Amino acid sequence: MAEEIGRILPRTRYPRRRAVAACLTCRERKRKCDNSRPTCSFCQRIGAQCEYSAHDASSFDPASLTILDRLSVIESLVENIQVSSPGV
Protein backbone atom coordinates (compact mmCIF):
# COMPACT_ATOMS: atom_id res chain seq x y z
CA MET A 1 0.00 0.00 0.00
CA ALA A 2 2.88 2.40 0.73
CA GLU A 3 4.12 1.93 -2.84
CA GLU A 4 0.66 2.83 -4.14
CA ILE A 5 0.64 6.04 -2.08
CA GLY A 6 4.04 6.99 -3.45
CA ARG A 7 2.72 6.73 -6.98
CA ILE A 8 -0.46 8.68 -6.27
CA LEU A 9 0.94 11.60 -4.24
CA PRO A 10 3.50 13.83 -5.92
CA ARG A 11 6.71 14.69 -4.13
CA THR A 12 6.66 18.18 -2.65
CA ARG A 13 10.20 18.62 -1.39
CA TYR A 14 10.47 21.97 -3.13
CA PRO A 15 7.90 24.76 -3.22
CA ARG A 16 6.18 25.32 -6.51
CA ARG A 17 5.90 28.92 -7.59
CA ARG A 18 3.48 29.93 -10.25
CA ALA A 19 5.04 31.92 -13.06
CA VAL A 20 3.02 35.06 -13.69
CA ALA A 21 5.21 37.01 -16.06
CA ALA A 22 2.77 37.30 -18.99
CA CYS A 23 2.20 40.79 -20.32
CA LEU A 24 -1.12 42.47 -19.63
CA THR A 25 -2.34 42.07 -23.24
CA CYS A 26 -1.67 38.31 -23.30
CA ARG A 27 -3.29 37.96 -19.88
CA GLU A 28 -6.38 39.81 -20.98
CA ARG A 29 -6.71 37.78 -24.17
CA LYS A 30 -5.70 34.53 -22.44
CA ARG A 31 -2.80 33.94 -24.79
CA LYS A 32 0.52 32.23 -24.16
CA CYS A 33 3.07 35.01 -23.68
CA ASP A 34 6.70 34.39 -24.63
CA ASN A 35 7.78 37.13 -22.16
CA SER A 36 10.09 38.80 -24.66
CA ARG A 37 11.14 42.29 -23.61
CA PRO A 38 10.37 45.06 -24.36
CA THR A 39 7.60 43.63 -26.60
CA CYS A 40 6.42 40.02 -26.73
CA SER A 41 5.84 38.40 -30.11
CA PHE A 42 2.04 38.42 -29.79
CA CYS A 43 1.88 42.17 -29.04
CA GLN A 44 4.38 42.82 -31.82
CA ARG A 45 2.29 40.81 -34.28
CA ILE A 46 -0.99 42.60 -33.47
CA GLY A 47 0.60 46.01 -32.94
CA ALA A 48 -0.48 46.29 -29.30
CA GLN A 49 1.39 48.11 -26.55
CA CYS A 50 3.17 45.45 -24.51
CA GLU A 51 3.13 46.22 -20.78
CA TYR A 52 4.17 44.09 -17.85
CA SER A 53 2.78 44.47 -14.36
CA ALA A 54 5.23 45.74 -11.76
CA HIS A 55 3.46 43.67 -9.09
CA ASP A 56 5.12 40.34 -8.30
CA ALA A 57 2.24 37.90 -7.92
CA SER A 58 4.47 34.82 -7.92
CA SER A 59 4.32 34.33 -4.17
CA PHE A 60 1.92 31.88 -2.62
CA ASP A 61 -1.57 32.93 -1.67
CA PRO A 62 -2.83 31.98 1.84
CA ALA A 63 -4.91 29.05 0.57
CA SER A 64 -1.89 27.54 -1.22
CA LEU A 65 0.25 27.92 1.90
CA THR A 66 -2.40 26.10 3.94
CA ILE A 67 -2.53 23.28 1.40
CA LEU A 68 1.27 22.97 1.37
CA ASP A 69 1.36 22.85 5.18
CA ARG A 70 -1.28 20.12 5.29
CA LEU A 71 0.49 18.17 2.56
CA SER A 72 3.74 18.30 4.53
CA VAL A 73 1.96 16.88 7.58
CA ILE A 74 0.47 14.07 5.49
CA GLU A 75 3.86 13.27 3.97
CA SER A 76 5.50 13.04 7.39
CA LEU A 77 2.69 10.76 8.62
CA VAL A 78 3.15 8.48 5.62
CA GLU A 79 6.91 8.39 6.15
CA ASN A 80 6.39 7.51 9.83
CA ILE A 81 4.03 4.69 8.86
CA GLN A 82 6.59 3.35 6.39
CA VAL A 83 9.38 3.48 9.00
CA SER A 84 7.32 1.86 11.76
CA SER A 85 6.10 -1.01 9.59
CA PRO A 86 8.89 -1.91 7.13
CA GLY A 87 7.76 -5.51 6.67
CA VAL A 88 4.24 -4.66 5.56
C-alpha positions in Angstrom: 0.0 0.0 0.0 2.9 2.4 0.7 4.1 1.9 -2.8 0.7 2.8 -4.1 0.6 6.0 -2.1 4.0 7.0 -3.4 2.7 6.7 -7.0 -0.5 8.7 -6.3 0.9 11.6 -4.2 3.5 13.8 -5.9 6.7 14.7 -4.1 6.7 18.2 -2.6 10.2 18.6 -1.4 10.5 22.0 -3.1 7.9 24.8 -3.2 6.2 25.3 -6.5 5.9 28.9 -7.6 3.5 29.9 -10.3 5.0 31.9 -13.1 3.0 35.1 -13.7 5.2 37.0 -16.1 2.8 37.3 -19.0 2.2 40.8 -20.3 -1.1 42.5 -19.6 -2.3 42.1 -23.2 -1.7 38.3 -23.3 -3.3 38.0 -19.9 -6.4 39.8 -21.0 -6.7 37.8 -24.2 -5.7 34.5 -22.4 -2.8 33.9 -24.8 0.5 32.2 -24.2 3.1 35.0 -23.7 6.7 34.4 -24.6 7.8 37.1 -22.2 10.1 38.8 -24.7 11.1 42.3 -23.6 10.4 45.1 -24.4 7.6 43.6 -26.6 6.4 40.0 -26.7 5.8 38.4 -30.1 2.0 38.4 -29.8 1.9 42.2 -29.0 4.4 42.8 -31.8 2.3 40.8 -34.3 -1.0 42.6 -33.5 0.6 46.0 -32.9 -0.5 46.3 -29.3 1.4 48.1 -26.6 3.2 45.5 -24.5 3.1 46.2 -20.8 4.2 44.1 -17.9 2.8 44.5 -14.4 5.2 45.7 -11.8 3.5 43.7 -9.1 5.1 40.3 -8.3 2.2 37.9 -7.9 4.5 34.8 -7.9 4.3 34.3 -4.2 1.9 31.9 -2.6 -1.6 32.9 -1.7 -2.8 32.0 1.8 -4.9 29.0 0.6 -1.9 27.5 -1.2 0.2 27.9 1.9 -2.4 26.1 3.9 -2.5 23.3 1.4 1.3 23.0 1.4 1.4 22.9 5.2 -1.3 20.1 5.3 0.5 18.2 2.6 3.7 18.3 4.5 2.0 16.9 7.6 0.5 14.1 5.5 3.9 13.3 4.0 5.5 13.0 7.4 2.7 10.8 8.6 3.2 8.5 5.6 6.9 8.4 6.2 6.4 7.5 9.8 4.0 4.7 8.9 6.6 3.4 6.4 9.4 3.5 9.0 7.3 1.9 11.8 6.1 -1.0 9.6 8.9 -1.9 7.1 7.8 -5.5 6.7 4.2 -4.7 5.6 
